[in-house]
Amino acid sequence: MVLRADVLYRAILSAFHRRGRIVSAPTKVRVILLTPQGKKFNQQTAQRLAKYDELIFVCGRYEGFDERVRSFVDEEISIGDYVLMGGELPALVISEAVMRLRPGVLGKDESADNESFSNLVDKTRGHAFYQQLEYPQYTKPEILKIKSKKLKVESLRVPRVLLSGHHRNIEKWRTDEAIKRTKKRRPDLIIK
């Protein structure tokens, strides 16, 4: 089953006319084709798309769509190197990643600033990163006691520096932990 180009064209046109807009007028609207052949989605793409007022997602299904549909869209995006039955889930993934970057969506607009993939770090204590992963997060209780024969630990504690109240030391610890985590889990993010 291949989606027809004329039907998708009318659907895209309808999305533009729904609020009385004219197809050639909007500058803050982006039409995105979701396909495994598109450019791979990442945090920088989410940040770029968050600047648009509206996104229109064109979702294929089964075998996809008539090739001519590509001439109706602004860009093609893939959420990974695998194939799904349709573009609905990629549309949800991209929507959530983009919406949380829009002003007013999170508690504070700065909340997304220090998350994994959000900041570009040029040099940090001798290590150059394109991006780095977020530092570990902790909450109560201070000491978590574990009674399990399967686990080899009896208690897990919040790092003492986080309880110190010394903001400079806490910030240094967070930076160090983010670097360690990035090196261990995503060495591909380190600039060589």
Secondary structure, DSSP 4 states (H G I P E B T S, - for coil): --B-HHHHHHHHHHHHHTTT--TTS-SSEEEEEEEEEEEEP-HHHHHHHTTSSEEEEEE-BTT-B-GGGGGG-SEEEESSSS--SBSHHHHHHHHHHHHTTSTTTSSSGGGGTTSTTTS--S-BTTB-BSS-PPPP---S-SEEE---SSSS-SEEE--HHHHS--HHHHHHHHHHHHHHHHHHH-GGGB--
